[in-house]
Amino acid sequence: MACSAAPITSTRPRSGTTPRGSSTISCGPARNASLRNEDLRRLLGRPELPAEAIGEAVLALAEDHPSRPDALARLGGPGLRVDEHTAPDEAANTLGRLIVGVGPGERATVQCDWTLERGEQVRTVVQDERAVPDGGMVINAPFRWDDSLTPTRWTLLVTARWASEWGEVTMRHRHRSEVLVPGLTSWLAAVSAPDTSSDSADWQLFQADPFDPDFASLTDRYGVPLQHQGQPEGAWVVHARTRLAVTTDCVAAFAYYSSDDVELFLDGQPLAPASADAEPAWYYDLVQRPRRTEPIRLAAGSHELSLRCTKSAELPWYQWLLAVSAVDPDSGEVLLGITSDASAWAAPAATGRVGTERVGTD
């Protein structure tokens, strides 16, 4: 049952007594203004600034000053917040939204430029400038998740204009989303004893399934879920391989989150690790740090990536971990133009053995 009540409005200050009766807390417009000015002085780093000089001091801040957006919002100007929708059901409606607030009676406008990068495809939507009504507004991103496992990122550039009592103020804000589907999502994997060949192992196809009710977020890395397959404890060798589709020529490195010593091969050739000092990451580590290969030039087309992971007898399966992303060697950002698909290698008996496992982001 829902109920509602009319809002209580009053310009008369209210006060209350603390439990000890030693002080009184007053509420009202004067108290609100005092708190706002104290906060603005803190943002400005000028505790001695008189109240009548605060507005001009805020407007004098450089456009890239880190305190400027918060300070302008406290003066009554536009307050901007961007939300990302990463749960599959939410992302299917919209990938994000802009929330705009403005002070009572203030006049402001916003104009949005949205850019979607899905793989190597780029789409831009330029929206008209819109007046912000009393009570604020919500603007949904013009993009939705397309149900695919293609790495995706979106960017929003907001331009807000505020007709303040000190003159017109322009604010610009840029938001760049996290990458959706940041890892390689399709693997053929097998487990064998250390002294046996992988040829006789039972190879299984594992692929991310965002429609699984337990799939939490599109920004999570996909991990091969062998730790949930009922494997007996002990020392084992895990073999995994996938087929990469590379859209354009690029230089890439492979960031791998693994609890084991790992050997990586691209088209049958070993990939050198970028550092011999990097440590393994366990499944339940609060902070999982990747290891990387040295950069390698990838030609557009198809490539085979394979891994050999040596699981020690002391490592319990519940701590086992394997997740891989293709990244830019310089920035570490996920490369959007590289995807994986191991389904063509799966034998008919293995097809349909789909596992879903998520690994948290840093």
C-alpha positions, 0 to 999 in steps of 0.5 A: 500500500502506498501513501503520500502526504503534502510537503511541509513548508515553512520559512519559520526557523525550527529548533531542537534541544540535544539529548544533553541539553547543552546546545540548540540546533536551528533549521531554516533559510538562514541556517541553510545559507550558512551551511552552504557558504561554509561548504563553498569556502571549503571548496574554494580553500578560502575560509576567510572569504566574506559571504557577499564575495563567494559568488564571484569567487566561484565564477572566477574558478578556471573551467577545469578546476576540480571544485567548480562543478560542485561549487556552481551547483551549491550556488543554485546552478546545474548539478550533473550526475551520470549513471551507467546501467551495467545489469543486462536487463537495465542496459537493454533499455538504456546504457545510462542516463544523465540526471540534472538538478537546478536550484528553485527558480533558476534558469538553465539549459543542457545539451548532450553529445553521445558517442557509442563505440561497439567494436570498431563501429562508432555512432554519434548522436547530437541532441538539441539544447533543452531547458531544465524544468523546475525539479530537474530532468533525466535524459536517457542515453540513446543507446541500448545493449544489443544482446551481443558480447562485443566490447562496447563503450559510450561517452557523453559530453554535456554542455550546461548553461546557467543564467545566474545572478552574476551573469551567464555561466557555461559548464562542460562535463565529459563522462566515459563509461566502463567497457561492457564485456571487457574480457574474452568470452568463449573458450574450449577448455580441458583438464589433464593430469600433469603427465598426460596429453591434452589430446585425450582430455574431455574438452568442454565449451564455456561461453558467457551467458548474459541471460543467465539470471545470475549474470551480475554485470556487463562490466565484469570479466568472464572467467572460465568456470572450471572451479565449479565443475566438480573437479577433484583436488590435486595437481592438474594442467588446464588447457584453454583455447579460443579463436580471436576475430581482429577487426583491424591491424593493431598492437595488443597485449593480453592481460590475464588474471590467473591463479596459476603459472600460465603459458600463452601461445598465439598461432602456435608461437609462445608469448613472452610475459611482460614481467617475471615478477608479477604475482598470480591472482586468486578468485577471492582476492579483494584486488585482482591484478593482471599479468601481461604479455609483451606487446605483439602486432596482430593483423586483421583476421582470425588468430588462435590463442591458447593457454596452458595453466599449471594448477598446484596441488596446494591450490583449492579449486574454489580459488582457481581463476582464469580470465583474459582481456586483449588490451592496449599495451600503453594505456591498458585499456580494453581493445574493442575490436577483438572478440573471441569464439571457440564454438566452431571447435566444439564437438557435437557432444560438447556443444551446449555445455555452456558455463557462466562465471564472472570475475570482478573488475579492479 
